[in-house]
Amino acid sequence: MAERESVMVVIQNQLEAMSPRDRRMLAVLACFGALVVGGLTSWMLMGALDDKAARVVQQKDALEVIQAMAEEHQQSLAVIEQGEARLKRYQGQRFKPFVEQEAARLGLELGTINDQGSEVVGTIKQTIYKVELKKLDLQKSVDFLYVLETSGYPLQIQNARFKTQGSTDKTLTVTLEVLAFALVEGE
């Protein structure tokens, strides 16, 4: 404590020994130094605050993206559950008897139904069938396509080829490539 008082006494003695002009210059220099230190400090603090604000904005944007993705994921899970419920509803019914039944109900002459190959994706088996219908008029072929698409059976018509036969009665031979879906056994 005594050392501090002695330093203060020395400073006061030095100030008293200075001319009034030197004291003013020292005061101006001290004020200028204080302004420079204050300016540098505020500049550094503003830069740090701007950096933190940018990080907050970036994290907020990332949070919004994650929330949107989580909502989309929940919607996708709901769609998957609906699809699996639909697949379970038709689990015991095979594609070939289903198509034969629908063709018979519409009074159509059904040709061959050939399995073109299967692929398992996750818990779903995808099988491509080639379905041939003969001696149809245009309206019956459209009716058959409509029945297949709206039946609820898990299928998707990939390709349909229409070929005319005869020059007078204009009957059609329709060849369909149908992708049928089923749950993998044991799932």
Contact map, one row per residue, 1 for C-alpha under 8 A:
1111100000000000000000000000000000000000000000000000000000000000000000000000000000000000000000000000000000000000000000000000000000000000000000000000000000000000000000000000000000000000000
1111110000000000000000000000000000000000000000000000000000000000000000000000000000000000000000000000000000000000000000000000000000000000000000000000000000000000000000000000000000000000000
1111111000000000000000000000000000000000000000000000000000000000000000000000000000000000000000000000000000000000000000000000000000000000000000000000000000000000000000000000000000000000000
1111111100000000000000000000000000000000000000000000000000000000000000000000000000000000000000000000000000000000000000000000000000000000000000000000000000000000000000000000000000000000000
1111111110000000000000000000000000000000000000000000000000000000000000000000000000000000000000000000000000000000000000000000000000000000000000000000000000000000000000000000000000000000000
0111111111000000000000000000000000000000000000000000000000000000000000000000000000000000000000000000000000000000000000000000000000000000000000000000000000000000000000000000000000000000000
0011111111100000000000000000000000000000000000000000000000000000000000000000000000000000000000000000000000000000000000000000000000000000000000000000000000000000000000000000000000000000000
0001111111110000000000000000000000000000000000000000000000000000000000000000000000000000000000000000000000000000000000000000000000000000000000000000000000000000000000000000000000000000000
0000111111111000000000000000000000000000000000000000000000000000000000000000000000000000000000000000000000000000000000000000000000000000000000000000000000000000000000000000000000000000000
0000011111111100000000000000000000000000000000000000000000000000000000000000000000000000000000000000000000000000000000000000000000000000000000000000000000000000000000000000000000000000000
0000001111111110000000000000000000000000000000000000000000000000000000000000000000000000000000000000000000000000000000000000000000000000000000000000000000000000000000000000000000000000000
0000000111111111000000000000000000000000000000000000000000000000000000000000000000000000000000000000000000000000000000000000000000000000000000000000000000000000000000000000000000000000000
0000000011111111100000000000000000000000000000000000000000000000000000000000000000000000000000000000000000000000000000000000000000000000000000000000000000000000000000000000000000000000000
0000000001111111110000000000000000000000000000000000000000000000000000000000000000000000000000000000000000000000000000000000000000000000000000000000000000000000000000000000000000000000000
0000000000111111110000100000000000000000000000000000000000000000000000000000000000000000000000000000000000000000000000000000000000000000000000000000000000000000000000000000000000000000000
0000000000011111111000000000000000000000000000000000000000000000000000000000000000000000000000000000000000000000000000000000000000000000000000000000000000000000000000000000000000000000000
0000000000001111111000000000000000000000000000000000000000000000000000000000000000000000000000000000000000000000000000000000000000000000000000000000000000000000000000000000000000000000000
0000000000000111111101100000000000000000000000000000000000000000000000000000000000000000000000000000000000000000000000000000000000000000000000000000000000000000000000000000000000000000000
0000000000000001111111100000000000000000000000000000000000000000000000000000000000000000000000000000000000000000000000000000000000000000000000000000000000000000000000000000000000000000000
0000000000000000011111110000000000000000000000000000000000000000000000000000000000000000000000000000000000000000000000000000000000000000000000000000000000000000000000000000000000000000000
0000000000000000001111111000000000000000000000000000000000000000000000000000000000000000000000000000000000000000000000000000000000000000000000000000000000000000000000000000000000000000000
0000000000000000011111111100000000000000000000000000000000000000000000000000000000000000000000000000000000000000000000000000000000000000000000000000000000000000000000000000000000000000000
0000000000000010011111111110000000000000000000000000000000000000000000000000000000000000000000000000000000000000000000000000000000000000000000000000000000000000000000000000000000000000000
0000000000000000000111111111000000000000000000000000000000000000000000000000000000000000000000000000000000000000000000000000000000000000000000000000000000000000000000000000000000000000000
0000000000000000000011111111100000000000000000000000000000000000000000000000000000000000000000000000000000000000000000000000000000000000000000000000000000000000000000000000000000000000000
0000000000000000000001111111110000000000000000000000000000000000000000000000000000000000000000000000000000000000000000000000000000000000000000000000000000000000000000000000000000000000000
0000000000000000000000111111111000000000000000000000000000000000000000000000000000000000000000000000000000000000000000000000000000000000000000000000000000000000000000000000000000000000000
0000000000000000000000011111111100000000000000000000000000000000000000000000000000000000000000000000000000000000000000000000000000000000000000000000000000000000000000000000000000000000000
0000000000000000000000001111111110000000000000000000000000000000000000000000000000000000000000000000000000000000000000000000000000000000000000000000000000000000000000000000000000000000000
0000000000000000000000000111111111000000000000000000000000000000000000000000000000000000000000000000000000000000000000000000000000000000000000000000000000000000000000000000000000000000000
0000000000000000000000000011111111100000000000000000000000000000000000000000000000000000000000000000000000000000000000000000000000000000000000000000000000000000000000000000000000000000000
0000000000000000000000000001111111110000000000000000000000000000000000000000000000000000000000000000000000000000000000000000000000000000000000000000000000000000000000000000000000000000000
0000000000000000000000000000111111111000000000000000000000000000000000000000000000000000000000000000000000000000000000000000000000000000000000000000000000000000000000000000000000000000000
0000000000000000000000000000011111111100000000000000000000000000000000000000000000000000000000000000000000000000000000000000000000000000000000000000000000000000000000000000000000000000000
0000000000000000000000000000001111111110000000000000000000000000000000000000000000000000000000000000000000000000000000000000000000000000000000000000000000000000000000000000000000000000000
0000000000000000000000000000000111111111000000000000000000000000000000000000000000000000000000000000000000000000000000000000000000000000000000000000000000000000000000000000000000000000000
0000000000000000000000000000000011111111100000000000000000000000000000000000000000000000000000000000000000000000000000000000000000000000000000000000000000000000000000000000000000000000000
0000000000000000000000000000000001111111110000000000000000000000000000000000000000000000000000000000000000000000000000000000000000000000000000000000000000000000000000000000000000000000000
0000000000000000000000000000000000111111111000000000000000000000000000000000000000000000000000000000000000000000000000000000000000000000000000000000000000000000000000000000000000000000000
0000000000000000000000000000000000011111111100000000000000000000000000000000000000000000000000000000000000000000000000000000000000000000000000000000000000000000000000000000000000000000000
0000000000000000000000000000000000001111111110000000000000000000000000000000000000000000000000000000000000000000000000000000000000000000000000000000000000000000000000000000000000000000000
0000000000000000000000000000000000000111111111000000000000000000000000000000000000000000000000000000000000000000000000000000000000000000000000000000000000000000000000000000000000000000000
0000000000000000000000000000000000000011111111100000000000000000000000000000000000000000000000000000000000000000000000000000000000000000000000000000000000000000000000000000000000000000000
0000000000000000000000000000000000000001111111110000000000000000000000000000000000000000000000000000000000000000000000000000000000000000000000000000000000000000000000000000000000000000000
0000000000000000000000000000000000000000111111111000000000000000000000000000000000000000000000000000000000000000000000000000000000000000000000000000000000000000000000000000000000000000000
0000000000000000000000000000000000000000011111111100000000000000000000000000000000000000000000000000000000000000000000000000000000000000000000000000000000000000000000000000000000000000000
0000000000000000000000000000000000000000001111111110000000000000000000000000000000000000000000000000000000000000000000000000000000000000000000000000000000000000000000000000000000000000000
0000000000000000000000000000000000000000000111111111000000000000000000000000000000000000000000000000000000000000000000000000000000000000000000000000000000000000000000000000000000000000000
0000000000000000000000000000000000000000000011111111100000000000000000000000000000000000000000000000000000000000000000000000000000000000000000000000000000000000000000000000000000000000000
0000000000000000000000000000000000000000000001111111110000000000000000000000000000000000000000000000000000000000000000000000000000000000000000000000000000000000000000000000000000000000000
0000000000000000000000000000000000000000000000111111111000000000000000000000000000000000000000000000000000000000000000000000000000000000000000000000000000000000000000000000000000000000000
0000000000000000000000000000000000000000000000011111111100000000000000000000000000000000000000000000000000000000000000000000000000000000000000000000000000000000000000000000000000000000000
0000000000000000000000000000000000000000000000001111111110000000000000000000000000000000000000000000000000000000000000000000000000000000000000000000000000000000000000000000000000000000000
0000000000000000000000000000000000000000000000000111111111000000000000000000000000000000000000000000000000000000000000000000000000000000000000000000000000000000000000000000000000000000000
0000000000000000000000000000000000000000000000000011111111100000000000000000000000000000000000000000000000000000000000000000000000000000000000000000000000000000000000000000000000000000000
0000000000000000000000000000000000000000000000000001111111110000000000000000000000000000000000000000000000000000000000000000000000000000000000000000000000000000000000000000000000000000000
0000000000000000000000000000000000000000000000000000111111111000000000000000000000000000000000000000000000000000000000000000000000000000000000000000000000000000000000000000000000000000000
0000000000000000000000000000000000000000000000000000011111111100000000000000000000000000000000000000000000000000000000000000000000000000000000000000000000000000000000000000000000000000000
0000000000000000000000000000000000000000000000000000001111111110000000000000000000000000000000000000000000000000000000000000000000000000000000000000000000000000000000000000000000000000000
0000000000000000000000000000000000000000000000000000000111111111000000000000000000000000000000000000000000000000000000000000000000000000000000000000000000000000000000000000000000000000000
0000000000000000000000000000000000000000000000000000000011111111100000000000000000000000000000000000000000000000000000000000000000000000000000000000000000000000000000000000000000000000000
0000000000000000000000000000000000000000000000000000000001111111110000000000000000000000000000000000000000000000000000000000000000000000000000000000000000000000000000000000000000000000000
0000000000000000000000000000000000000000000000000000000000111111111000000000000000000000000000000000000000000000000000000000000000000000000000000000000000000000000000000000000000000000000
0000000000000000000000000000000000000000000000000000000000011111111100000000000000000000000000000000000000000000000000000000000000000000000000000000000000000000000000000000000000000000000
0000000000000000000000000000000000000000000000000000000000001111111110000000000000000000000000000000000000000000000000000000000000000000000000000000000000000000000000000000000000000000000
0000000000000000000000000000000000000000000000000000000000000111111111000000000000000000000000000000000000000000000000000000000000000000000000000000000000000000000000000000000000000000000
0000000000000000000000000000000000000000000000000000000000000011111111100000000000000000000000000000000000000000000000000000000000000000000000000000000000000000000000000000000000000000000
0000000000000000000000000000000000000000000000000000000000000001111111110000000000000000000000000000000000000000000000000000000000000000000000000000000000000000000000000000000000000000000
0000000000000000000000000000000000000000000000000000000000000000111111111000000000000000000000000000000000000000000000000000000000000000000000000000000000000000000000000000000000000000000
0000000000000000000000000000000000000000000000000000000000000000011111111100000000000000000000000000000000000000000000000000000000000000000000000000000000000000000000000000000000000000000
0000000000000000000000000000000000000000000000000000000000000000001111111110000000000000000000000000000000000000000000000000000000000000000000000000000000000000000000000000000000000000000
0000000000000000000000000000000000000000000000000000000000000000000111111111000000000000000000000000000000000000000000000000000000000000000000000000000000000000000000000000000000000000000
0000000000000000000000000000000000000000000000000000000000000000000011111111100000000000000000000000000000000000000000000000000000000000000000000000000000000000000000000000000000000000000
0000000000000000000000000000000000000000000000000000000000000000000001111111110000000000000000000000000000000000000000000000000000000000000000000000000000000000000000000000000000000000000
0000000000000000000000000000000000000000000000000000000000000000000000111111111000000000000000000000000000000000000000000000000000000000000000000000000000000000000000000000000000000000000
0000000000000000000000000000000000000000000000000000000000000000000000011111111100000000000000000000000000000000000000000000000000000000000000000000000000000000000000000000000000000000000
0000000000000000000000000000000000000000000000000000000000000000000000001111111110000000000000000000000000000000000000000000000000000000000000000000000000000000000000000000000000000000000
0000000000000000000000000000000000000000000000000000000000000000000000000111111111000000000000000000000000000000000000000000000000000000000000000000000000000000000000000000000000000000000
0000000000000000000000000000000000000000000000000000000000000000000000000011111111100000000000000000000000000000000000000000000000000000000000000000000000000000000000000000000000000000000
0000000000000000000000000000000000000000000000000000000000000000000000000001111111110000000000000000000000000000000000000000000000000000000000000000000000000000000000000000000000000000000
0000000000000000000000000000000000000000000000000000000000000000000000000000111111111000000000000000000000000000000000000000000000000000000000000000000000000000000000000000000000000000000
0000000000000000000000000000000000000000000000000000000000000000000000000000011111111100000000000000000000000000000000000000000000000000000000000000000000000000000000000000000000000000000
0000000000000000000000000000000000000000000000000000000000000000000000000000001111111110000000000000000000000000000000000000000000000000000000000000000000000000000000000000000000000000000
0000000000000000000000000000000000000000000000000000000000000000000000000000000111111111000000000000000000000000000000000000000000000000000000000000000000000000000000000000000000000010000
0000000000000000000000000000000000000000000000000000000000000000000000000000000011111111100000000000000000000000000000000000000000000000000000000000000000000000000000000000000000000000000
0000000000000000000000000000000000000000000000000000000000000000000000000000000001111111110000000000000000000000000000000000000000000000000000000000000111000000000000000000000000000000000
0000000000000000000000000000000000000000000000000000000000000000000000000000000000111111111000000000000000000000000000000000000000000000000000000000000011000000000000000000000000001110000
0000000000000000000000000000000000000000000000000000000000000000000000000000000000011111111000000000000000000000000000000000000000000000000000000000000000000000000000000000000000000010000
0000000000000000000000000000000000000000000000000000000000000000000000000000000000001111111100000000000000000000000000000000000000000000000000000000000000000000000000000000000000000000000
0000000000000000000000000000000000000000000000000000000000000000000000000000000000000111111111000000000000000000000000000000000000000000000000000000000011000000000000000000000000000100000
0000000000000000000000000000000000000000000000000000000000000000000000000000000000000011111111000000000000000000000000000000000000000000000000000000000000000000000000000000000000000110000
0000000000000000000000000000000000000000000000000000000000000000000000000000000000000000111111000000000000000000000000000000000000000000000000000000000000000000000000000000000000000000000
0000000000000000000000000000000000000000000000000000000000000000000000000000000000000000011111101100000000000000000000000000000000000000000000000000000000000000000000000000000000000000000
0000000000000000000000000000000000000000000000000000000000000000000000000000000000000000011111111100000000000000000000000000000000000000000000000000000000000000000000000000000000000000000
0000000000000000000000000000000000000000000000000000000000000000000000000000000000000000000011111110000000000000000000000000000000000000000000000000000000000000000000000000000000010000000
0000000000000000000000000000000000000000000000000000000000000000000000000000000000000000000001111111000000000000100000000000000000000000000000000000000000000000000000000000000000000000000
0000000000000000000000000000000000000000000000000000000000000000000000000000000000000000000011111111100000000000000000000000000000000000000000000000000000000000000000000000000000000000000
0000000000000000000000000000000000000000000000000000000000000000000000000000000000000000000011111111110000000000000000000000000000000000000000000000000000000000000000000000000000000000000
0000000000000000000000000000000000000000000000000000000000000000000000000000000000000000000000111111111000000000000000000000000000000000000000000001000000000000000000000000000000000000000
0000000000000000000000000000000000000000000000000000000000000000000000000000000000000000000000011111111100000100000000000000000000000000000000000000000000000000000000000000000000000000000
0000000000000000000000000000000000000000000000000000000000000000000000000000000000000000000000001111111110000000000000000000000000000000000000000000000000000000000000000000000000000000000
0000000000000000000000000000000000000000000000000000000000000000000000000000000000000000000000000111111111000000000000000000000000000000000000010011000000000000000000000000000000000000000
0000000000000000000000000000000000000000000000000000000000000000000000000000000000000000000000000011111111111100000000000000000000000000000000010000000000000000000000000000000000000000000
0000000000000000000000000000000000000000000000000000000000000000000000000000000000000000000000000001111111111000000000000000000000000000000000000000000000000000000000000000000000000000000
0000000000000000000000000000000000000000000000000000000000000000000000000000000000000000000000000000111111110000000000000000000000000000000000000000000000000000000000000000000000000000000
0000000000000000000000000000000000000000000000000000000000000000000000000000000000000000000000000000011111110000000000000000000000000000000100010000000000000000000000000000000000000000000
0000000000000000000000000000000000000000000000000000000000000000000000000000000000000000000000000000001111111000000000000000000000000000000000000000000000000000000000000000000000000000000
0000000000000000000000000000000000000000000000000000000000000000000000000000000000000000000000000000001111111100000000000000000000001101000100000000000000000000000000000000000000000000000
0000000000000000000000000000000000000000000000000000000000000000000000000000000000000000000000000000001100111110000000000000000000001111000000000000000000000000000000000000000000000000000
0000000000000000000000000000000000000000000000000000000000000000000000000000000000000000000000000001001000011111000000000000000000011100000000000000000000000000000000000000000000000000000
0000000000000000000000000000000000000000000000000000000000000000000000000000000000000000000000000000000000001111100000000000000000111100000000000000000000000000000000000000000000000000000
0000000000000000000000000000000000000000000000000000000000000000000000000000000000000000000000000000000000000111110000000000000001111000000000000000000000000000000000000000000000000000000
0000000000000000000000000000000000000000000000000000000000000000000000000000000000000000000000010000000000000011111000000000000011110000000000000000000000000000000000000000000000000000000
0000000000000000000000000000000000000000000000000000000000000000000000000000000000000000000000000000000000000001111100000000000011100000000000000000000000000000000000000000000000000000000
0000000000000000000000000000000000000000000000000000000000000000000000000000000000000000000000000000000000000000111110000000001111000000000000000000000000000000000000000000000000000000000
0000000000000000000000000000000000000000000000000000000000000000000000000000000000000000000000000000000000000000011111000000001111000000000000000000000000000000000000000000000000000000000
0000000000000000000000000000000000000000000000000000000000000000000000000000000000000000000000000000000000000000001111100000001110000000000000000000000000000000000000000000000000000000000
0000000000000000000000000000000000000000000000000000000000000000000000000000000000000000000000000000000000000000000111110000111100000000000000000000000000000000000000000000000000000000000
0000000000000000000000000000000000000000000000000000000000000000000000000000000000000000000000000000000000000000000011111000111000000000000000000000000000000000000000000000000000000000000
0000000000000000000000000000000000000000000000000000000000000000000000000000000000000000000000000000000000000000000001111111110000000000000000000000000000000000000000000000000000000001000
0000000000000000000000000000000000000000000000000000000000000000000000000000000000000000000000000000000000000000000000111111110000000000000000000000000000000000000000000000000000000000000
0000000000000000000000000000000000000000000000000000000000000000000000000000000000000000000000000000000000000000000000011111000000000000000000000000000000000000000000000000000000000000000
0000000000000000000000000000000000000000000000000000000000000000000000000000000000000000000000000000000000000000000000011111100000000000000000000000000000000000000000000000000000000011001
0000000000000000000000000000000000000000000000000000000000000000000000000000000000000000000000000000000000000000000000011111110000000000000000000000000000000000000000000000000000001111000
0000000000000000000000000000000000000000000000000000000000000000000000000000000000000000000000000000000000000000000001111011111000000000000000000000000000000000000000000000000000001111000
0000000000000000000000000000000000000000000000000000000000000000000000000000000000000000000000000000000000000000000001111001111100000000000000000000000000000000000000000000000000111100000
0000000000000000000000000000000000000000000000000000000000000000000000000000000000000000000000000000000000000000001111100000111110000000000000000000000000000000000000000000000000111000000
0000000000000000000000000000000000000000000000000000000000000000000000000000000000000000000000000000000000000000001111000000011111000000000000000000000000000000000000000000000011110000000
0000000000000000000000000000000000000000000000000000000000000000000000000000000000000000000000000000000000000000111110000000001111100000000000000000000000000000000000000000000111110000000
0000000000000000000000000000000000000000000000000000000000000000000000000000000000000000000000000000000000000001111100000000000111110000000000000000000000000000000000000000001111000000000
0000000000000000000000000000000000000000000000000000000000000000000000000000000000000000000000000000000000000011110000000000000011111000000000000000000000000000000000000000001111000000000
0000000000000000000000000000000000000000000000000000000000000000000000000000000000000000000000000000000000000111100000000000000001111100000000000000000000000000000000000000111100000000000
0000000000000000000000000000000000000000000000000000000000000000000000000000000000000000000000000000000000011111000000000000000000111111000000000000000000000000000000000000111000000000000
0000000000000000000000000000000000000000000000000000000000000000000000000000000000000000000000000000000000011110000000000000000000011111000000000000000000000000000000000001110000000000000
0000000000000000000000000000000000000000000000000000000000000000000000000000000000000000000000000000000000001000000000000000000000001111100000000000000000000000000000000011100000000000000
0000000000000000000000000000000000000000000000000000000000000000000000000000000000000000000000000000000000011000000000000000000000001111110110000000000000000000000000000011110000000000000
0000000000000000000000000000000000000000000000000000000000000000000000000000000000000000000000000000000000000000000000000000000000000011111110000000000000000000000000000111000000000000000
0000000000000000000000000000000000000000000000000000000000000000000000000000000000000000000000000000000000000000000000000000000000000001111111000000000000000000000000000011000000000000000
0000000000000000000000000000000000000000000000000000000000000000000000000000000000000000000000000000000000000000000000000000000000000000111111100000000000000000000000000000000000000000000
0000000000000000000000000000000000000000000000000000000000000000000000000000000000000000000000000000000001010000000000000000000000000001111111110000000000000000000000000000000000000000000
0000000000000000000000000000000000000000000000000000000000000000000000000000000000000000000000000000000000000000000000000000000000000001111111111000000000000000000000000000010000000000000
0000000000000000000000000000000000000000000000000000000000000000000000000000000000000000000000000000000000000000000000000000000000000000011111111100000000000000000000000000000000000000000
0000000000000000000000000000000000000000000000000000000000000000000000000000000000000000000000000000000000000000000000000000000000000000001111111110000000000000000000000000000000000000000
0000000000000000000000000000000000000000000000000000000000000000000000000000000000000000000000000000011001000000000000000000000000000000000111111111000000000000000000000000000000000000000
0000000000000000000000000000000000000000000000000000000000000000000000000000000000000000000000000000000000000000000000000000000000000000000011111111100000000000000000000000000000000000000
0000000000000000000000000000000000000000000000000000000000000000000000000000000000000000000000000000000000000000000000000000000000000000000001111111110000000000000000000000000000000000000
0000000000000000000000000000000000000000000000000000000000000000000000000000000000000000000000000000010000000000000000000000000000000000000000111111111000000000000000000000000000000000000
0000000000000000000000000000000000000000000000000000000000000000000000000000000000000000000000000010010000000000000000000000000000000000000000011111111110100000000000000000000000000000000
0000000000000000000000000000000000000000000000000000000000000000000000000000000000000000000000000000000000000000000000000000000000000000000000001111111110111000000000000000000000000000000
0000000000000000000000000000000000000000000000000000000000000000000000000000000000000000000000000000000000000000000000000000000000000000000000000111111110000000000000000000000000000000000
0000000000000000000000000000000000000000000000000000000000000000000000000000000000000000000000000000000000000000000000000000000000000000000000000011111110000000000000000000000000000000000
0000000000000000000000000000000000000000000000000000000000000000000000000000000000000100000000000000000000000000000000000000000000000000000000000001111111000000000000000000000000000000000
0000000000000000000000000000000000000000000000000000000000000000000000000000000000000110010000000000000000000000000000000000000000000000000000000001111111100000000000000000000000000000000
0000000000000000000000000000000000000000000000000000000000000000000000000000000000000110010000000000000000000000000000000000000000000000000000000000000111110000000000000000000000011100000
0000000000000000000000000000000000000000000000000000000000000000000000000000000000000000000000000000000000000000000000000000000000000000000000000001100011111000000000000000000001111000000
0000000000000000000000000000000000000000000000000000000000000000000000000000000000000000000000000000000000000000000000000000000000000000000000000000100001111100000000000000000001110000000
0000000000000000000000000000000000000000000000000000000000000000000000000000000000000000000000000000000000000000000000000000000000000000000000000000100000111111000000000000000111100000000
0000000000000000000000000000000000000000000000000000000000000000000000000000000000000000000000000000000000000000000000000000000000000000000000000000000000011111000000000000000111100000000
0000000000000000000000000000000000000000000000000000000000000000000000000000000000000000000000000000000000000000000000000000000000000000000000000000000000001111100000000000000111000000000
0000000000000000000000000000000000000000000000000000000000000000000000000000000000000000000000000000000000000000000000000000000000000000000000000000000000001111110000000000011110000000000
0000000000000000000000000000000000000000000000000000000000000000000000000000000000000000000000000000000000000000000000000000000000000000000000000000000000000011111000000000011100000000000
0000000000000000000000000000000000000000000000000000000000000000000000000000000000000000000000000000000000000000000000000000000000000000000000000000000000000001111100000001111000000000000
0000000000000000000000000000000000000000000000000000000000000000000000000000000000000000000000000000000000000000000000000000000000000000000000000000000000000000111110000001110000000000000
0000000000000000000000000000000000000000000000000000000000000000000000000000000000000000000000000000000000000000000000000000000000000000000000000000000000000000011111000111100000000000000
0000000000000000000000000000000000000000000000000000000000000000000000000000000000000000000000000000000000000000000000000000000000000000000000000000000000000000001111100111100000000000000
0000000000000000000000000000000000000000000000000000000000000000000000000000000000000000000000000000000000000000000000000000000000000000000000000000000000000000000111111110000000000000000
0000000000000000000000000000000000000000000000000000000000000000000000000000000000000000000000000000000000000000000000000000000000000000000000000000000000000000000011111100000000000000000
0000000000000000000000000000000000000000000000000000000000000000000000000000000000000000000000000000000000000000000000000000000000000000000000000000000000000000000001111100000000000000000
0000000000000000000000000000000000000000000000000000000000000000000000000000000000000000000000000000000000000000000000000000000000000000000000000000000000000000000001111110000000000000000
0000000000000000000000000000000000000000000000000000000000000000000000000000000000000000000000000000000000000000000000000000000000000000100000000000000000000000000111111111000000000000000
0000000000000000000000000000000000000000000000000000000000000000000000000000000000000000000000000000000000000000000000000000000000000011110000000000000000000000000111001111100000000000000
0000000000000000000000000000000000000000000000000000000000000000000000000000000000000000000000000000000000000000000000000000000000000111110000000000000000000000011110000111110000000000000
0000000000000000000000000000000000000000000000000000000000000000000000000000000000000000000000000000000000000000000000000000000000011111000000000000000000000000011110000011111000000000000
0000000000000000000000000000000000000000000000000000000000000000000000000000000000000000000000000000000000000000000000000000000000011101000010000000000000000001111000000001111100000000000
0000000000000000000000000000000000000000000000000000000000000000000000000000000000000000000000000000000000000000000000000000000001111000000000000000000000000001110000000000111110000000000
0000000000000000000000000000000000000000000000000000000000000000000000000000000000000000000000000000000000000000000000000000000011110000000000000000000000001111100000000000011111000000000
0000000000000000000000000000000000000000000000000000000000000000000000000000000000000000000000000000000000000000000000000000000111100000000000000000000000001111000000000000001111100000000
0000000000000000000000000000000000000000000000000000000000000000000000000000000000000000000000000000000000000000000000000000000111100000000000000000000000111110000000000000000111110000000
0000000000000000000000000000000000000000000000000000000000000000000000000000000000000000000000000000000000000000000000000000011110000000000000000000000000111100000000000000000011111000000
0000000000000000000000000000000000000000000000000000000000000000000000000000000000000000000000100000000000000000000000000000011110000000000000000000000001110000000000000000000001111100000
0000000000000000000000000000000000000000000000000000000000000000000000000000000000000010000000000000000000000000000000000001111000000000000000000000000001100000000000000000000000111110000
0000000000000000000000000000000000000000000000000000000000000000000000000000000000000010011000000000000000000000000000000001110000000000000000000000000001000000000000000000000000011111000
0000000000000000000000000000000000000000000000000000000000000000000000000000000000010011001000000000000000000000000000000011100000000000000000000000000000000000000000000000000000001111101
0000000000000000000000000000000000000000000000000000000000000000000000000000000000000000000000000000000000000000000000010011100000000000000000000000000000000000000000000000000000000111111
0000000000000000000000000000000000000000000000000000000000000000000000000000000000000000000000000000000000000000000000000000000000000000000000000000000000000000000000000000000000000011111
0000000000000000000000000000000000000000000000000000000000000000000000000000000000000000000000000000000000000000000000000000000000000000000000000000000000000000000000000000000000000001111
0000000000000000000000000000000000000000000000000000000000000000000000000000000000000000000000000000000000000000000000000010000000000000000000000000000000000000000000000000000000000011111
